[in-house]
Amino acid sequence: MLAAQRQEQIAQLVERDGAVSVTDLVDHYGVSDMTIRRDLDALAGAGRVTKVHGGAVPVPSRRTEEPGFEAKISRRETEKQAVADQAANLVRPGMAVALSAGTTTCELARRLRGVADLTVITNSTRVSEVLHAAPRSDRTVLLTGGERTPSDALVGPLAVDALRRLHADVVFLGTHGMSVEAGFTTPNVMEAETNQALLDCAHQAVVVADSGKWGVVGIATFAELERIDRLIVDDGLDEDAAAALREHIDEVTLAEAGSR
């Protein structure tokens, strides 16, 4: 394989998986450690990846860049599924739950289709579609109005006004990024306002996120870390990051994705 071909494949792996390690790439391509490091140097020099200790991660996105739903759904699928499994354990028959837009909350919606006597409040057209694909006479789905974003969230004054009239036991929120300094963020200012309305309508707040969201900062904060009651993230999260989050959030649950 030519170096240019290998480098293009490596760049695609970084984009798909969120990170690659030198060790894994050496095993995968059957080349030397030095060859892979030269590949990563070339990709970093071209602005395709960011080198980190032992591997590479994607170049930090612009704070206003908002990938579409289809672009995000195939990223970190195993991790999102593990997080959704954990989150589903918090839902009981007869509850009213709110779900924000996002690929992880959409995974959670799939797991809630079997829960009896459930009311779901959402600003996500995708979540609504998932639940309506498995109809139940004892389930109610309340979809807000609003302006549609690239991630299929309904946002803006119509969504916010609808949410102000509703009340949920627990809200599950996806996030574009999370950090100690910025909290939980989104690349869309109107989505931040709508997420805040979702937070305000619920008794308990849970953020569901894959570990790739750590260190990513969107343009708008929708919640400081302390505002959230529980964070559910996959066990790929760095130990130092988990410790930093636990200083601000009462419950941080690491969902086991490594064994899948």
Legacy VTK file of the C-alpha trace (Angstrom):
# vtk DataFile Version 3.0
C-alpha trace
ASCII
DATASET POLYDATA
POINTS 260 float
0.000 0.000 0.000
1.263 3.469 -0.885
1.860 5.877 1.982
-0.772 8.274 0.629
-3.396 5.508 0.566
-2.562 4.431 4.108
-2.692 8.018 5.353
-6.099 8.566 3.771
-7.415 5.434 5.487
-5.957 6.561 8.813
-7.650 9.959 8.462
-10.966 8.195 7.826
-10.462 5.982 10.891
-9.836 9.043 13.062
-13.010 10.667 11.750
-15.082 7.504 12.233
-13.785 6.369 15.635
-12.780 9.655 17.220
-9.229 8.465 17.976
-6.553 6.015 16.837
-3.501 4.653 18.620
-0.078 4.075 17.106
-0.062 0.515 18.491
-3.356 -0.394 16.815
-2.269 1.119 13.509
1.020 -0.781 13.573
-0.890 -4.036 14.105
-3.482 -3.190 11.472
-1.098 -2.213 8.681
1.863 -4.426 9.570
4.357 -1.564 9.350
6.810 -0.110 11.818
6.064 2.270 14.653
8.229 4.894 12.903
6.234 4.569 9.664
2.946 5.199 11.456
4.392 8.170 13.309
5.536 9.642 9.986
2.019 9.106 8.636
0.525 10.948 11.610
3.077 13.742 11.224
2.056 14.127 7.583
-1.645 14.138 8.409
-1.157 16.628 11.249
0.881 18.865 8.956
-1.969 18.792 6.434
-4.485 19.700 9.130
-6.294 16.345 8.861
-5.688 15.122 12.446
-4.343 16.316 15.769
-1.455 14.300 17.204
-1.705 13.313 20.861
0.414 11.090 23.054
0.305 7.592 21.545
-1.933 8.390 18.587
-4.206 10.983 16.997
-7.654 12.521 17.379
-9.774 14.673 15.055
-8.913 18.309 14.525
-11.083 20.343 16.913
-14.196 21.431 15.065
-15.339 25.003 14.750
-17.527 25.930 17.681
-20.462 26.600 15.379
-20.033 23.508 13.190
-23.096 21.287 13.487
-22.835 17.883 11.771
-26.070 16.379 10.475
-27.716 13.436 12.202
-26.599 10.925 9.561
-22.997 12.095 9.850
-23.015 11.458 13.600
-25.024 8.268 13.910
-22.224 5.921 12.801
-19.632 7.438 15.149
-18.894 5.554 18.375
-21.931 3.305 17.981
-20.801 0.798 20.617
-20.220 3.520 23.179
-23.593 5.149 22.533
-25.363 1.815 22.864
-23.667 1.135 26.216
-24.650 4.584 27.498
-28.244 4.115 26.311
-28.449 0.749 28.087
-27.458 2.391 31.375
-29.832 5.307 30.910
-32.776 3.012 30.188
-32.384 1.505 33.678
-33.549 4.835 35.142
-36.931 4.719 33.408
-39.923 3.021 35.019
-43.506 2.400 33.812
-45.797 5.361 34.331
-43.059 7.995 34.158
-42.987 11.150 32.083
-39.556 11.533 30.512
-38.080 14.198 28.253
-35.489 13.441 25.575
-33.471 16.052 23.733
-32.264 15.601 20.173
-29.126 13.559 19.537
-27.892 10.184 18.385
-27.425 8.861 21.932
-30.907 9.932 23.019
-32.225 8.265 19.868
-30.539 5.028 20.995
-32.228 5.486 24.358
-35.610 5.939 22.664
-35.238 2.518 21.049
-34.819 0.994 24.497
-37.881 2.754 25.871
-40.307 1.294 23.339
-41.109 -1.596 25.666
-41.755 0.510 28.784
-45.447 0.526 29.735
-47.559 3.618 30.339
-44.815 6.025 29.288
-45.119 9.684 28.324
-42.231 11.038 26.262
-41.643 14.750 25.696
-39.126 15.514 22.956
-37.903 18.174 20.546
-36.340 15.486 18.324
-38.071 14.380 15.151
-35.846 11.288 15.156
-36.851 10.274 18.675
-40.495 10.751 17.739
-40.071 8.566 14.642
-38.386 5.795 16.648
-41.227 5.683 19.149
-43.980 5.891 16.544
-42.373 3.005 14.638
-43.365 0.742 17.551
-46.843 2.003 18.489
-48.368 1.296 21.912
-51.811 2.281 23.109
-50.421 3.159 26.545
-47.650 5.491 25.330
-47.929 9.213 24.662
-45.355 11.116 22.596
-45.400 14.925 22.778
-43.320 16.530 20.022
-42.613 20.256 20.285
-42.820 22.558 17.331
-39.955 24.773 16.281
-37.268 25.385 13.699
-35.414 22.252 12.566
-31.617 22.090 12.921
-29.151 19.913 10.940
-29.242 17.423 13.840
-33.064 17.197 13.540
-33.740 19.131 16.732
-36.750 21.447 16.925
-35.604 24.691 18.506
-36.556 28.294 19.022
-39.494 30.165 20.615
-42.174 27.625 19.640
-40.240 24.761 21.232
-39.376 26.762 24.344
-42.969 27.934 24.827
-44.281 24.362 24.537
-41.775 23.051 27.085
-42.650 25.745 29.618
-46.125 24.204 29.883
-44.908 20.637 30.469
-43.466 18.696 33.408
-41.309 15.551 33.383
-39.840 13.249 35.996
-36.463 13.136 34.255
-34.843 14.664 31.186
-32.133 12.940 29.165
-29.962 15.372 27.252
-27.382 14.737 24.568
-24.477 17.145 24.211
-22.072 18.325 21.521
-19.269 18.808 24.022
-18.376 18.878 27.708
-15.570 20.463 29.684
-14.971 21.718 33.197
-14.657 25.314 32.011
-17.586 25.510 29.582
-19.897 22.822 30.951
-22.204 21.157 28.423
-22.298 22.913 25.077
-23.912 22.948 21.646
-22.926 24.578 18.333
-26.407 26.108 18.003
-27.467 29.047 20.186
-31.192 28.349 19.795
-30.639 24.694 20.687
-28.924 25.817 23.896
-32.033 27.828 24.823
-34.296 24.881 24.031
-32.138 22.496 26.072
-32.374 24.896 28.993
-36.165 24.754 28.694
-35.975 20.955 28.716
-33.896 21.152 31.886
-36.388 23.471 33.531
-39.354 21.178 32.832
-37.846 18.131 34.569
-37.333 17.106 38.185
-34.066 15.263 37.424
-31.463 16.003 34.732
-29.271 13.348 33.102
-26.741 13.938 30.329
-25.937 10.968 28.085
-22.720 11.240 26.078
-19.929 9.222 24.552
-16.412 9.886 25.811
-15.436 11.610 22.560
-17.406 14.653 23.714
-14.887 15.365 26.480
-12.848 18.502 25.770
-15.107 19.609 22.898
-16.579 23.101 23.294
-19.485 24.393 21.215
-20.384 28.052 20.942
-23.172 28.002 23.552
-23.371 26.493 27.042
-26.752 25.019 27.931
-25.796 23.780 31.412
-22.970 24.167 33.860
-21.691 20.837 35.154
-23.291 21.425 38.562
-26.731 21.840 36.962
-26.803 18.154 36.002
-27.748 15.436 38.498
-26.123 12.559 36.632
-23.775 12.032 33.697
-23.710 8.687 31.899
-20.653 8.271 29.663
-18.819 5.253 28.300
-15.790 3.775 30.048
-13.441 5.082 27.375
-13.349 8.334 29.315
-9.917 9.164 30.678
-9.551 8.602 34.451
-8.433 12.182 35.037
-11.433 13.479 33.121
-13.797 11.285 35.137
-12.247 12.566 38.365
-12.620 16.181 37.218
-16.272 15.636 36.326
-17.020 13.974 39.669
-15.877 17.148 41.430
-18.873 18.935 39.905
-21.520 16.272 39.212
-23.022 14.135 41.981
-23.202 10.950 39.913
-20.923 10.034 37.010
-21.647 6.565 35.616
-19.171 4.865 33.294
-21.031 2.465 31.016
-19.022 -0.601 30.008
-18.460 -0.451 26.279
-15.105 -2.214 26.112
-16.594 -5.706 26.518
-19.003 -5.309 23.582
LINES 1 261
260 0 1 2 3 4 5 6 7 8 9 10 11 12 13 14 15 16 17 18 19 20 21 22 23 24 25 26 27 28 29 30 31 32 33 34 35 36 37 38 39 40 41 42 43 44 45 46 47 48 49 50 51 52 53 54 55 56 57 58 59 60 61 62 63 64 65 66 67 68 69 70 71 72 73 74 75 76 77 78 79 80 81 82 83 84 85 86 87 88 89 90 91 92 93 94 95 96 97 98 99 100 101 102 103 104 105 106 107 108 109 110 111 112 113 114 115 116 117 118 119 120 121 122 123 124 125 126 127 128 129 130 131 132 133 134 135 136 137 138 139 140 141 142 143 144 145 146 147 148 149 150 151 152 153 154 155 156 157 158 159 160 161 162 163 164 165 166 167 168 169 170 171 172 173 174 175 176 177 178 179 180 181 182 183 184 185 186 187 188 189 190 191 192 193 194 195 196 197 198 199 200 201 202 203 204 205 206 207 208 209 210 211 212 213 214 215 216 217 218 219 220 221 222 223 224 225 226 227 228 229 230 231 232 233 234 235 236 237 238 239 240 241 242 243 244 245 246 247 248 249 250 251 252 253 254 255 256 257 258 259
